[in-house]
Amino acid sequence: MDWHESSILSERARILVRHLGNLEKNDASCCGISLAQCHAIMEIGRKGKINPNDLADLLGVDKTTMSRTINNLVESDLAVRHLNGGDRRYVVIQLTKNGQRFFENTETDMKRYFQSVLERIPEDKRSQVLESLEIFKAAVKNCGCALYTGWKSTHPTQ
């Protein structure tokens, strides 16, 4: 492994994450909701209906955090809980009209934004960029948190 290449990857990924994070914060903050709520709305909107456990797994958060996020969405009239008729323990979450409007507006804004980004990439490189992002995403996902765990064990004060 070339440490120089991994340093370049780390730097570029950090900057990309920061730029995308700023984009997300601006989207959510202009609507008065948290970033966690925004992520939940987007995933509920894409699925139509989803149970809280599946949503927590999808977003990579614990079930308690997801429960608080859903409570906030329900209190803000952005989502509603539906009980499964025969089993009161089984709940699905669905967007309200307000939540659906937020989802659709955000989806449209993001499509416009990324269309603009894509237009700035030379046409003959676009498929290369998309393929590379898919490979990068898979590599990050398959890495898990082993690296972070290793870092924590060598940096116990962090």
C-alpha positions as CSV (number, residue, x, y, z in Angstrom):
1,M,0.0,0.0,0.0
2,D,1.4,3.4,-1.0
3,W,1.0,5.8,2.0
4,H,1.2,8.8,-0.4
5,E,-1.9,7.5,-2.4
6,S,-3.8,6.8,0.8
7,S,-3.0,10.3,2.1
8,I,-4.3,11.8,-1.2
9,L,-7.5,9.7,-1.0
10,S,-8.0,10.7,2.6
11,E,-7.6,14.4,1.8
12,R,-9.9,14.3,-1.2
13,A,-12.6,12.2,0.6
14,R,-12.5,14.6,3.6
15,I,-13.0,17.6,1.4
16,L,-15.8,15.9,-0.6
17,V,-17.6,14.9,2.6
18,R,-17.3,18.5,3.9
19,H,-18.7,20.0,0.7
20,L,-21.6,17.5,0.6
21,G,-22.2,17.9,4.4
22,N,-22.5,21.7,3.9
23,L,-24.9,21.1,1.1
24,E,-27.0,18.8,3.3
25,K,-26.9,21.3,6.3
26,N,-28.1,24.1,4.1
27,D,-30.9,22.0,2.8
28,A,-32.1,20.9,6.2
29,S,-31.5,24.1,8.1
30,C,-33.5,26.2,5.7
31,C,-36.5,24.1,6.5
32,G,-36.1,24.1,10.3
33,I,-35.3,20.4,10.7
34,S,-32.3,18.5,11.8
35,L,-30.0,16.7,9.4
36,A,-31.1,13.4,10.9
37,Q,-34.7,14.2,10.3
38,C,-33.9,15.2,6.7
39,H,-32.1,11.8,6.1
40,A,-35.1,10.0,7.6
41,I,-37.6,11.9,5.4
42,M,-35.6,11.1,2.3
43,E,-35.5,7.4,3.0
44,I,-39.1,7.2,4.1
45,G,-40.0,9.1,0.9
46,R,-38.0,6.7,-1.3
47,K,-39.5,3.6,0.4
48,G,-43.1,4.9,0.8
49,K,-43.6,3.0,4.0
50,I,-40.9,1.6,6.3
51,N,-40.8,0.2,9.8
52,P,-38.6,2.1,12.4
53,N,-36.1,-0.8,12.8
54,D,-35.4,-1.0,9.0
55,L,-35.1,2.8,8.9
56,A,-32.6,2.7,11.8
57,D,-30.6,0.0,10.0
58,L,-30.7,1.9,6.7
59,L,-29.4,5.1,8.3
60,G,-26.9,3.3,10.5
61,V,-28.3,4.7,13.8
62,D,-29.5,3.0,17.0
63,K,-33.2,2.3,17.5
64,T,-33.4,4.9,20.4
65,T,-32.1,7.7,18.2
66,M,-34.4,6.6,15.4
67,S,-37.4,6.7,17.8
68,R,-36.6,10.3,18.8
69,T,-36.1,11.3,15.2
70,I,-39.5,9.8,14.3
71,N,-41.2,11.4,17.3
72,N,-39.9,14.8,16.1
73,L,-41.1,14.1,12.5
74,V,-44.6,13.1,13.8
75,E,-44.8,16.2,16.1
76,S,-43.8,18.4,13.1
77,D,-46.5,16.8,10.9
78,L,-43.9,15.4,8.5
79,A,-44.6,11.7,9.2
80,V,-47.2,9.5,10.7
81,R,-47.1,6.1,12.4
82,H,-49.5,3.4,11.2
83,L,-50.1,0.4,13.4
84,N,-50.3,-3.0,11.7
85,G,-54.0,-4.0,12.4
86,G,-53.3,-7.4,14.1
87,D,-50.0,-6.6,15.9
88,R,-49.7,-3.3,17.9
89,R,-45.9,-3.8,18.1
90,Y,-45.5,-3.6,14.3
91,V,-45.4,0.0,13.2
92,V,-44.7,1.6,9.8
93,I,-43.8,5.1,9.2
94,Q,-45.1,7.1,6.2
95,L,-44.8,10.8,5.2
96,T,-47.7,13.2,5.6
97,K,-48.6,15.6,2.8
98,N,-46.1,18.1,4.4
99,G,-43.4,15.4,4.6
100,Q,-44.1,14.3,1.0
101,R,-43.8,17.9,-0.2
102,F,-40.5,18.3,1.6
103,F,-39.3,15.1,0.1
104,E,-40.3,16.0,-3.4
105,N,-38.8,19.5,-3.2
106,T,-35.6,18.2,-1.8
107,E,-35.4,15.4,-4.4
108,T,-35.9,18.0,-7.2
109,D,-33.3,20.4,-5.7
110,M,-30.8,17.6,-5.4
111,K,-31.4,16.3,-8.9
112,R,-30.8,19.9,-10.3
113,Y,-27.7,20.3,-8.2
114,F,-26.1,17.0,-9.3
115,Q,-27.2,17.6,-12.9
116,S,-25.2,20.8,-12.6
117,V,-22.2,19.0,-11.1
118,L,-22.4,16.3,-13.8
119,E,-22.4,19.0,-16.6
120,R,-19.1,20.3,-15.2
121,I,-17.5,16.9,-15.8
122,P,-16.3,16.2,-19.3
123,E,-18.8,14.1,-21.1
124,D,-16.3,11.3,-21.9
125,K,-15.4,11.1,-18.2
126,R,-18.9,10.9,-16.6
127,S,-19.3,7.2,-16.7
128,Q,-15.8,6.8,-15.3
129,V,-16.6,9.1,-12.4
130,L,-19.9,7.2,-11.7
131,E,-18.1,3.8,-11.8
132,S,-15.3,5.1,-9.6
133,L,-17.8,6.4,-7.0
134,E,-19.6,3.0,-6.9
135,I,-16.2,1.3,-6.4
136,F,-15.3,3.8,-3.7
137,K,-18.6,3.4,-1.9
138,A,-18.3,-0.4,-1.9
139,A,-14.8,-0.2,-0.5
140,V,-15.8,2.1,2.3
141,K,-18.8,0.0,3.2
142,N,-16.7,-3.2,3.2
143,C,-14.1,-1.6,5.4
144,G,-16.5,-1.3,8.3
145,C,-15.2,0.4,11.4
146,A,-12.2,-1.9,11.9
147,L,-9.8,0.9,11.0
148,Y,-11.5,3.3,13.5
149,T,-11.4,0.6,16.2
150,G,-7.7,0.1,15.5
151,W,-7.1,3.9,15.7
152,K,-9.0,4.1,19.0
153,S,-6.9,1.4,20.5
154,T,-3.7,3.2,19.5
155,H,-5.0,6.6,20.6
156,P,-6.8,5.9,23.9
157,T,-7.2,9.5,24.9
158,Q,-9.3,10.3,21.9
